[in-house]
Amino acid sequence: MTMNVNLMMRLLPQVLFAVLLVVISIGITFTSFAEEIPLNFNSPEYHANDGYWQIEKPGNYYLAFEGDTFYTNTYSAIRIYCDDVTLDGRGKTITGSGPPSEDKGPNRCGVQVTWAYLGSDNVHIKNLKVEKKYHGILFESIYNGTLENCTTTGNNQGITLWKAEDTTLKGNMANYNQNGIVLDGYQCVNINNTIINNTANNNTLAGIILHLENAYNTISNNTANRNDHGISLADSSHDNILSGNTTSENPIGINIKESYRNVIKGNTITQNQDRGIWLYDATNNTIYDNYFSNSVENVGFDGACTGNQWNIAKTAGTNIVGGPYLGGNFWATPDGYGFSQTTPDSDGDGICDSAYTFSGNVDQFPLHAYTVPITAPTVTTSSVSAITCDAASSGGNVTSSGGASVTARGVCWSDTANPTTSNSKTTNGSGTGSFASAITDLTANTTYYVRAYATNSAGTSYGNEVSFKTLTTPTVTTTAVTAITQTSATSGGNVTSDGGDTVTARGVCWSTTDNPTTSNSKTINGTGTGAFQSTITGLNLGAAYHVRAYATNSAGTGYGADLPFATQPFEGIVYVSLNDQTCGDHCPCYTTIQAAIDAPYDAHTIKVAEGTYPEAFTLNESRVIIVEGGWNASFTSQTPNTTKIKSPTVQTGAMTFRNLIMAP
């Protein structure tokens, strides 16, 4: 009991200091640090005497020193001693005179993230290059951290995690170090970390190594080539997942030493000089769906390797060589005589007909080389739109290539069902995806059938059939001409069919020649189908005309029958009115007596409406004209002496005047 009390008393200052740091961190967590903070030689974080930056406050930092490279042999060039920090290297390089032989002293770290034994939370580093240090980048006691797009070269350990949890290394390059990426479990545990899409090539020892106590980490889609060991799980690493990695041209592709309950799946382990995978006192690991093809041997064993499983139960799913089932591994050799390459697969399920036994181990479901069956593509037909009398738009969507390149696609059409590429067609590129097609050279008022098509090496497939009918001009009849006068008439028409699209204009058109069009005189009498009436005006008296009804839609204009008619003839009477240019709808109509005398008609009577006509008019041709005054505006009755005119000049011919007053 006394020893425990003494121990507590000795630890009390450290505990109080830790509590103080927690309180400080809580206080500053609420500080906004959206603004970026430059790190240069004038920054308060820079310690000029020893040549390093020390970050002790949350914030978004970036390297801003002049030039691309900072040379220092200090213990740690950048030290991050707090939570909630983002450091953007902006592509700059931290370097020194060379890595030390021991993990201490000058040039220990390019970047060190640590906060005593409390750990740092939410620290993110990106776009930084570090070289010639013991640890290029060291995460100590880190939680929820990320390291992304960084490069470490010429270090003893390129990237190191120690006591890391829920931390991600993504898209980094750790090449030409002694060890590329290290999860160091010395006196700690690295747990639930993700190492993904990194490159660790040409390192003297391991590309990626999990050393000592490392558990529940995911090592995925990394490349580890030309190292001594590509990826190594060593000394009590357990319950980790290695998936989708590539290890090639190493003496050992993957090393599992004194480690257990790890899952090794979906990795490509090829061209390694000694062993593809080496198990040394490794137990109860599950190794399946990997591609092995190595020079000496795919698997090597040392020590007591028990309980390791080389397959899972046969399960539906795409395996590493494209087969339809997961099970064991693909066992190949560079010369083409590996077990998976030579053992039959009678039922074509992508699993060899027999189990693979090696060094007392058994893969019950070794994978077989599998060729995905090629079928014709899958394609759907788009709806038809933009239909006119001679064209339309359609297209399709190639939703599956069928396992081979789609070399042609488009639509085909015919006026009979189930068109093929032997009929009219478009060609709209290649590959999968949506495409649009223009259908042309169609006949108006015709039903067509269209299907999308797609072609690959297996043949041509067709989409669903869609039918459509091209447009035509509207159908319209011409109404008989009635109410014919000297200058007007009444007609109309009846639109009996819109031709497949909205009738936007209708009416009648007329001319003195047959088959008039809308380029001639016309009326506009609404839209749509049905009957309509038209008034034809502005005609010449005693003239022959032709009239046709018309109707217009997007396909064009249709016409009814051509109906001839003639206006009423001239009856020898012309009309004069000062104030009404229509003379009460009498024709011909003039506003002066002289104009009536000079009109191109052989008039024998001029009827003049009431009013005073101050003009001086002359007759100078051999005609006899009667001038009648006193007519009302409609020329239906007379009132004597209500029309006043000047005395005319009659040089030739004769004039008689009635019901008017003649002034000198």
Secondary structure, DSSP 8 states (H G I E B T S, - for coil): -HHHHHHHHHHHHHHHHHHHHHHHHHHHHTS---SEEEESTTSTTEETTTTEEEE-S-EEEEE--SSSEEE--SSEEEEE-SSSEEEE-TT-EEE-S---SSSSSTT-EEEEE--TTT-EESEEEES-EEESSSEEEEEEEEES-EEES-EEES-SEEEEEEEEES-EEES-EEESSSEEEEEEEEEEEEES-EEES-B--S-SSEEEEEEEEEES-EEES-B--SSSEEEEEESS-BS-EEES-EEESSSEEEEEES-BS-EEES-EEES-SSEEEEEES-BS-EEES-EEE-SSEEEEEES---S-BS----EES--TTS-SEE-S-EEE-TTS-SHHHHS--TT-SSB-SS-EEETTEEESS-B----------EEEE---BS--SS-EEEEEEEEE-TTS---EEEEEEESSSS--TTSEE----SSSEEEEEEE-S--TT-EEEEEEEEEETTEEEE---EEEE-----EEEE---BS--SS-EEEEEEEEE-TTS---EEEEEEESSSS--TTSEE----SSSEEEEEEE-S--TT-EEEEEEEEEETTEEEE---EEEE-----SEEEE-SS-TTTTT-SSEESSHHHHHHSSS--SEEEEESEEE----EEEEEEEEEEEEEE-TTSS-B-TT-EEEE--EEEEEEEEEES-EEE-
